[in-house]
């Protein structure tokens, strides 16, 4: 943090070169994709944007992005900053932003963040530092919707979600969440985890959405309509999974809020390329490959619902600091969804054996589990077939994802 230690006013100084909206994005899952989509919409409409696109979302990384990209002789239209939940309050100590988008709150890295109420309190402490901050909150997540006290709050969420093609159904019991009064929340619609239309006998309920979405999810793209101020607009997004429908809705809502039109947003979505490891479509050794970061039970379970069971599968789990030392979350994610895999599943990384054990208890036949601790060797294992029509699915934890990035560069 050398820049801020030598010049604590550095970020505030840099912000004076940004002429229009300064946007921050936080949450457990989806913040990299949501921030990337917002930045893409701005850049596709010829805006100069400062964006920590590589996912350096702690204070040091954000300061370095400004130190590297801000030229005093230039002016910039916007900044879009993805922020780690635990570092958001520190960011707001150094810089005043205009908007905060909060995607969701799930159990994640309990050894680092603690329980969910601790994470929510950290975000709330950041919000309390800026009464002018406008919040764009996921109404479908009761933990997110309850954030903010004196700030202006806008909500996005889905009225309905439809799967147009066959999709994997979860059989895991839904986790119970309590209302602010202490009673268990009830749901009229539940989309995944705690996300849905909730209410309580005390009168608390899901807030009305300023940006109300409807989604139709196909196997390889998503259709979304958004109702705002009695006007409905329609969008197509080339991505997969319910979680990416939420990411797209958050970004579209933010763009509409700051004045962009449907065609300007859609044109940007048409050219969007997934951030590395976030439902990224690529190739390894001539095989079509999809890379999907997994790091907590809720996110991993949604990723697992999208896995092509005819593909070769690699799961790479590390327990470095950035991954979280506690890998007990593997037992809460729905790896049972892989039990009917057609091919061998390779496990790799520091916790390759833990992952293999989890698959065994998930019902994957032992003969279809192979441990290859060295990650580069594991990538070769799943992508070395001469049959180039075979697809590959890679699900790494965060630091394993960075290793795979180095493999690609090599």
C-alpha positions as CSV (number, residue, x, y, z in Angstrom):
1,X,0.0,0.0,0.0
2,X,3.0,2.3,-0.7
3,X,1.0,4.8,-2.6
4,X,-1.5,5.4,0.1
5,X,1.1,5.4,2.9
6,X,3.1,8.1,1.2
7,X,0.1,10.0,0.0
8,X,-3.2,9.2,1.9
9,X,-5.1,11.7,-0.4
10,X,-4.0,9.8,-3.5
11,X,-7.4,8.2,-4.4
12,X,-9.3,11.3,-3.6
13,X,-6.9,13.3,-5.7
14,X,-7.4,10.9,-8.6
15,X,-11.2,11.0,-8.3
16,X,-11.1,14.6,-9.3
17,X,-10.1,13.5,-12.8
18,X,-13.3,11.5,-13.1
19,X,-16.1,13.7,-14.5
20,X,-19.1,11.5,-14.1
21,X,-20.4,8.6,-12.1
22,X,-18.0,6.7,-9.8
23,X,-19.4,3.2,-9.2
24,X,-18.4,0.5,-6.7
25,X,-19.5,-3.1,-6.8
26,X,-19.4,-5.6,-3.9
27,X,-20.9,-8.8,-2.8
28,X,-19.9,-12.5,-2.3
29,X,-20.5,-13.8,-5.8
30,X,-20.7,-12.0,-9.1
31,X,-18.9,-8.8,-8.4
32,X,-16.2,-9.3,-11.0
33,X,-18.7,-10.1,-13.8
34,X,-21.1,-7.3,-12.7
35,X,-18.4,-4.7,-12.6
36,X,-17.0,-6.0,-15.9
37,X,-20.4,-5.7,-17.6
38,X,-21.0,-2.2,-16.3
39,X,-17.5,-1.1,-17.5
40,X,-18.2,-2.8,-20.9
41,X,-21.4,-0.9,-21.3
42,X,-19.6,2.4,-20.6
43,X,-16.6,1.7,-22.8
44,X,-18.8,0.4,-25.7
45,X,-20.4,3.9,-25.6
46,X,-17.0,5.6,-26.0
47,X,-16.5,6.5,-22.3
48,X,-13.0,6.6,-20.7
49,X,-13.3,4.3,-17.7
50,X,-10.9,3.4,-14.9
51,X,-11.7,-0.2,-13.9
52,X,-9.9,-2.8,-11.9
53,X,-10.6,-5.4,-14.6
54,X,-8.0,-7.9,-13.4
55,X,-10.0,-8.3,-10.1
56,X,-7.5,-6.6,-7.8
57,X,-10.2,-5.7,-5.5
58,X,-8.4,-4.9,-2.2
59,X,-7.2,-1.4,-1.4
60,X,-3.6,-2.0,-2.7
61,X,-4.9,-3.3,-6.0
62,X,-7.3,-0.4,-6.5
63,X,-4.6,2.2,-5.7
64,X,-2.3,0.5,-8.2
65,X,-5.0,0.6,-10.9
66,X,-5.2,4.4,-10.4
67,X,-1.4,4.9,-10.2
68,X,-1.0,2.9,-13.4
69,X,-3.8,4.4,-15.4
70,X,-4.5,8.0,-14.4
71,X,-2.7,10.5,-16.5
72,X,-3.0,14.1,-15.1
73,X,-3.3,15.6,-18.6
74,X,-6.4,13.5,-19.2
75,X,-9.9,13.4,-17.9
76,X,-12.0,10.3,-17.4
77,X,-15.8,9.8,-17.7
78,X,-16.3,7.1,-15.1
79,X,-14.7,4.6,-12.7
80,X,-16.1,1.1,-11.9
81,X,-14.4,-0.4,-8.9
82,X,-15.0,-4.0,-7.8
83,X,-14.3,-4.1,-4.1
84,X,-13.7,-6.9,-1.7
85,X,-16.5,-6.9,1.0
86,X,-14.0,-6.6,3.8
87,X,-12.1,-3.7,2.2
88,X,-15.0,-1.6,1.1
89,X,-15.1,0.5,4.2
90,X,-11.3,1.2,3.9
91,X,-11.8,2.2,0.2
92,X,-14.5,4.7,1.3
93,X,-12.0,6.2,3.8
94,X,-9.9,7.3,0.9
95,X,-12.4,8.0,-1.9
96,X,-16.0,9.2,-2.2
97,X,-18.1,7.2,-4.7
98,X,-21.5,7.9,-6.1
99,X,-23.1,4.4,-6.4
100,X,-22.7,1.0,-4.7
101,X,-24.1,-2.1,-6.3
102,X,-24.4,-5.1,-3.9
103,X,-24.9,-8.4,-5.6
104,X,-25.5,-11.0,-2.8
105,X,-24.2,-12.2,0.5
106,X,-23.4,-15.9,1.0
107,X,-21.2,-17.9,3.4
108,X,-17.7,-17.5,2.0
109,X,-14.2,-18.0,3.6
110,X,-15.6,-18.2,7.1
111,X,-12.0,-18.2,8.5
112,X,-11.6,-14.7,6.9
113,X,-15.0,-13.0,6.8
114,X,-16.8,-14.8,9.7
115,X,-20.5,-15.3,9.5
116,X,-22.9,-13.5,7.2
117,X,-24.0,-10.9,9.7
118,X,-20.3,-9.9,10.1
119,X,-20.0,-9.3,6.4
120,X,-23.2,-7.3,6.2
121,X,-22.0,-5.2,9.1
122,X,-18.8,-4.5,7.3
123,X,-20.6,-3.3,4.2
124,X,-23.0,-1.3,6.3
125,X,-20.1,0.5,8.1
126,X,-18.8,1.5,4.6
127,X,-22.3,2.8,3.6
128,X,-22.5,4.9,6.8
129,X,-19.4,6.8,5.8
130,X,-21.2,8.4,2.8
131,X,-24.8,9.5,3.1
132,X,-24.8,10.7,-0.5
133,X,-24.0,7.2,-1.7
134,X,-26.8,5.7,-3.9
135,X,-27.4,2.0,-3.3
136,X,-28.5,-0.4,-6.0
137,X,-29.4,-3.6,-4.0
138,X,-30.5,-7.1,-4.9
139,X,-34.1,-7.1,-3.6
140,X,-34.2,-10.9,-3.9
141,X,-31.5,-11.4,-1.2
142,X,-33.0,-10.5,2.2
143,X,-29.5,-10.0,3.6
144,X,-28.7,-7.4,0.9
145,X,-32.1,-5.7,0.8
146,X,-31.8,-4.8,4.5
147,X,-28.6,-2.8,3.9
148,X,-28.7,1.0,4.1
149,X,-30.5,3.2,6.5
150,X,-30.4,6.9,5.5
151,X,-29.1,6.4,1.9
152,X,-31.2,6.5,-1.2
153,X,-31.9,2.9,-2.1
154,X,-32.8,1.4,-5.5
155,X,-33.7,-2.3,-5.9
156,X,-33.4,-4.8,-8.7
157,X,-34.7,-8.4,-8.7
158,X,-36.6,-11.0,-10.7
159,X,-40.3,-11.3,-10.9
160,X,-40.0,-14.7,-12.6
161,X,-37.3,-17.0,-13.9
162,X,-38.0,-19.6,-16.5
163,X,-35.7,-22.4,-17.8
164,X,-36.3,-22.9,-21.5
165,X,-34.5,-26.2,-21.7
166,X,-33.8,-29.1,-19.4
167,X,-31.8,-28.0,-16.4
168,X,-30.5,-29.7,-13.3
169,X,-32.8,-29.6,-10.3
170,X,-31.4,-29.1,-6.8
171,X,-32.4,-31.7,-4.3
172,X,-30.5,-30.1,-1.4
173,X,-32.6,-28.8,1.5
174,X,-33.0,-25.1,1.4
175,X,-31.2,-23.2,4.2
176,X,-33.4,-21.3,6.5
177,X,-32.9,-17.5,6.9
178,X,-34.4,-15.4,9.7
179,X,-36.1,-12.1,9.4
180,X,-34.8,-9.0,11.2
181,X,-37.4,-9.8,13.9
182,X,-35.9,-13.3,14.5
183,X,-38.6,-15.4,12.9
184,X,-37.9,-17.6,9.9
185,X,-38.6,-16.0,6.5
186,X,-41.2,-17.6,4.3
187,X,-41.1,-17.6,0.5
188,X,-43.7,-17.4,-2.2
189,X,-41.0,-17.9,-4.8
190,X,-37.4,-19.2,-4.2
191,X,-34.9,-19.0,-7.0
192,X,-31.7,-20.2,-5.3
193,X,-30.2,-20.2,-1.8
194,X,-31.9,-17.3,0.0
195,X,-32.8,-15.5,-3.2
196,X,-36.5,-15.1,-4.0
197,X,-39.7,-13.5,-2.9
198,X,-39.7,-13.6,0.9
199,X,-42.0,-12.3,3.6
200,X,-42.5,-12.6,7.4
201,X,-45.6,-12.6,9.6
202,X,-44.2,-9.4,11.3
203,X,-44.9,-7.5,8.0
204,X,-41.3,-7.4,6.6
205,X,-41.2,-8.5,3.0
206,X,-39.1,-8.2,-0.2
207,X,-39.1,-4.6,-1.3
208,X,-40.7,-3.5,-4.6
209,X,-38.2,-3.4,-7.4
210,X,-37.2,-0.2,-9.3
211,X,-35.8,-2.5,-11.9
212,X,-38.0,-5.6,-12.2
213,X,-36.6,-8.4,-14.3
214,X,-37.9,-11.5,-16.0
215,X,-35.5,-14.1,-17.3
216,X,-35.6,-17.0,-19.7
217,X,-32.5,-19.1,-19.3
218,X,-31.3,-21.3,-22.2
219,X,-28.3,-23.7,-22.1
220,X,-26.0,-21.2,-23.7
221,X,-27.6,-17.8,-23.5
222,X,-30.1,-15.7,-21.4
223,X,-33.0,-13.5,-22.3
224,X,-33.9,-10.8,-19.8
225,X,-36.6,-8.2,-19.8
226,X,-36.5,-5.2,-17.4
227,X,-39.5,-3.1,-16.3
228,X,-38.6,0.4,-15.1
229,X,-40.9,3.4,-14.8
230,X,-43.6,1.5,-16.7
231,X,-41.3,0.9,-19.7
232,X,-40.1,-2.7,-20.5
233,X,-36.8,-3.3,-22.4
234,X,-35.4,-6.6,-23.6
235,X,-31.9,-8.0,-23.7
236,X,-30.0,-11.1,-24.7
237,X,-26.8,-12.1,-22.9
238,X,-24.4,-14.8,-24.2
239,X,-23.7,-16.6,-21.0
240,X,-24.9,-19.4,-18.8
241,X,-26.6,-20.0,-15.5
242,X,-29.0,-18.3,-13.2
243,X,-26.2,-16.5,-11.4
244,X,-25.2,-14.7,-14.6
245,X,-28.8,-13.7,-15.1
246,X,-28.5,-11.9,-11.8
247,X,-25.2,-10.3,-12.8
248,X,-26.6,-9.1,-16.0
249,X,-29.7,-7.7,-14.4
250,X,-27.5,-5.7,-11.9
251,X,-25.4,-4.3,-14.7
252,X,-28.4,-3.4,-16.9
253,X,-30.2,-1.8,-14.0
254,X,-27.1,0.3,-13.2
255,X,-26.8,1.4,-16.9
256,X,-30.5,2.3,-17.1
257,X,-30.2,4.3,-13.9
258,X,-27.4,6.5,-15.2
259,X,-29.2,7.1,-18.5
260,X,-28.2,4.5,-21.1
261,X,-30.8,3.3,-23.6
262,X,-31.7,-0.3,-24.5
263,X,-29.8,-0.4,-27.7
264,X,-26.7,1.1,-26.1
265,X,-26.8,-1.6,-23.5
266,X,-27.5,-4.5,-25.9
267,X,-24.7,-3.5,-28.2
268,X,-22.3,-3.7,-25.3
269,X,-23.7,-7.1,-24.2
270,X,-23.1,-8.3,-27.7
271,X,-19.4,-7.7,-27.5
272,X,-18.8,-8.7,-23.9
273,X,-16.2,-11.3,-23.2
274,X,-16.4,-13.1,-19.9
275,X,-13.8,-12.2,-17.3
276,X,-11.2,-14.9,-16.8
277,X,-12.6,-17.9,-15.1
278,X,-16.2,-16.6,-14.9
279,X,-18.1,-18.9,-17.2
280,X,-15.2,-18.2,-19.6
281,X,-15.3,-20.1,-22.9
282,X,-11.9,-20.9,-24.2
283,X,-9.8,-23.7,-25.7
284,X,-7.2,-26.0,-24.2
285,X,-5.2,-28.1,-26.7
286,X,-7.9,-27.8,-29.2
287,X,-10.8,-28.7,-26.9
288,X,-13.7,-26.4,-26.2
289,X,-13.3,-25.5,-22.5
290,X,-15.4,-23.6,-20.0
291,X,-13.7,-22.4,-16.8
292,X,-15.9,-21.6,-13.8
293,X,-14.5,-20.3,-10.5
294,X,-16.0,-22.0,-7.4
295,X,-15.4,-20.7,-3.9
296,X,-18.4,-21.2,-1.7
297,X,-21.4,-23.5,-1.4
298,X,-24.1,-21.3,-3.0
299,X,-22.0,-20.3,-6.0
300,X,-20.5,-23.7,-6.6
301,X,-23.9,-25.4,-6.5
302,X,-25.2,-23.0,-9.2
303,X,-22.1,-23.7,-11.3
304,X,-22.6,-27.5,-10.8
305,X,-26.1,-27.2,-12.2
306,X,-24.7,-26.0,-15.6
307,X,-22.0,-28.7,-16.0
308,X,-22.2,-30.8,-19.1
309,X,-21.8,-34.3,-17.7
310,X,-20.5,-35.6,-21.0
311,X,-17.5,-33.3,-20.7
312,X,-14.1,-34.1,-19.1
313,X,-14.2,-32.5,-15.7
314,X,-11.3,-31.0,-13.7
315,X,-11.9,-29.7,-10.2
316,X,-8.8,-27.9,-8.7
317,X,-9.0,-26.8,-5.0
318,X,-6.3,-24.9,-3.1
319,X,-6.4,-23.6,0.5
320,X,-4.2,-20.6,0.2
321,X,-5.1,-17.4,2.0
322,X,-7.0,-16.0,-1.0
323,X,-9.0,-19.2,-1.2
324,X,-9.8,-19.5,2.5
325,X,-8.0,-22.1,4.6
326,X,-11.3,-23.8,5.6
327,X,-12.4,-26.1,2.8
328,X,-15.4,-27.5,4.8
329,X,-17.6,-25.7,2.3
330,X,-17.0,-28.5,-0.2
331,X,-19.4,-30.6,1.9
332,X,-22.1,-28.0,1.6
333,X,-21.9,-27.7,-2.2
334,X,-24.0,-30.0,-4.3
335,X,-21.3,-32.2,-5.9
336,X,-24.0,-34.9,-5.9
337,X,-25.0,-33.3,-9.2
338,X,-21.9,-34.9,-10.8
339,X,-22.6,-38.5,-9.8
340,X,-23.9,-39.4,-13.3
341,X,-20.8,-38.1,-15.0
342,X,-20.0,-40.0,-18.2
343,X,-16.2,-39.6,-17.9
344,X,-13.5,-39.6,-15.2
345,X,-13.4,-36.5,-13.0
346,X,-9.8,-35.3,-12.2
347,X,-9.1,-33.6,-8.9
348,X,-6.1,-31.4,-8.4
349,X,-4.5,-28.7,-6.3
350,X,-3.4,-28.6,-2.7
351,X,-6.6,-30.2,-1.5
352,X,-7.0,-32.7,-4.4
353,X,-7.5,-35.6,-2.0
354,X,-10.2,-33.8,0.0
355,X,-12.0,-33.1,-3.2
356,X,-11.7,-36.7,-4.3
357,X,-13.2,-37.9,-1.0
358,X,-16.0,-35.4,-1.3
359,X,-16.8,-36.8,-4.8
360,X,-16.8,-40.4,-3.4
361,X,-19.3,-39.4,-0.8
362,X,-21.4,-37.6,-3.4
363,X,-21.9,-40.9,-5.2
364,X,-19.4,-40.6,-8.0
365,X,-18.0,-44.1,-8.7
366,X,-14.4,-44.5,-7.4
367,X,-13.3,-45.7,-10.8
368,X,-14.3,-42.3,-12.2
369,X,-12.2,-40.3,-9.8
370,X,-8.6,-39.6,-10.5
371,X,-6.3,-37.5,-8.3
372,X,-3.6,-35.6,-10.2
373,X,-2.1,-33.1,-7.6
374,X,0.0,-31.2,-10.1
375,X,-2.4,-28.7,-11.8
376,X,-0.6,-28.4,-15.1
377,X,-0.5,-32.2,-15.4
378,X,-4.2,-32.3,-14.5
379,X,-5.0,-29.8,-17.3
380,X,-3.0,-32.0,-19.7
381,X,-4.9,-35.1,-18.4
382,X,-8.4,-33.6,-19.3
383,X,-7.3,-31.9,-22.6
384,X,-4.9,-34.4,-24.3
385,X,-7.5,-36.5,-26.1
386,X,-7.1,-36.8,-29.9
387,X,-10.9,-36.5,-30.2
388,X,-11.2,-32.7,-30.3
389,X,-15.0,-32.9,-30.1
390,X,-14.6,-33.8,-26.4
391,X,-15.5,-30.8,-24.2
392,X,-13.7,-29.8,-21.0
393,X,-15.1,-28.3,-17.9
394,X,-12.6,-26.8,-15.3
395,X,-13.8,-25.7,-11.9
396,X,-10.9,-24.1,-9.9
397,X,-10.7,-22.3,-6.6
398,X,-9.3,-18.7,-6.8
399,X,-5.6,-19.4,-6.6
400,X,-5.9,-22.5,-8.8
401,X,-7.6,-20.2,-11.3
402,X,-4.5,-18.0,-11.3
403,X,-2.3,-21.0,-11.9
404,X,-4.5,-22.0,-14.9
405,X,-4.1,-18.4,-16.2
406,X,-0.3,-18.9,-16.1
407,X,-0.7,-22.3,-17.9
408,X,-2.6,-20.5,-20.7
409,X,0.1,-17.9,-21.0
410,X,2.7,-20.7,-21.3
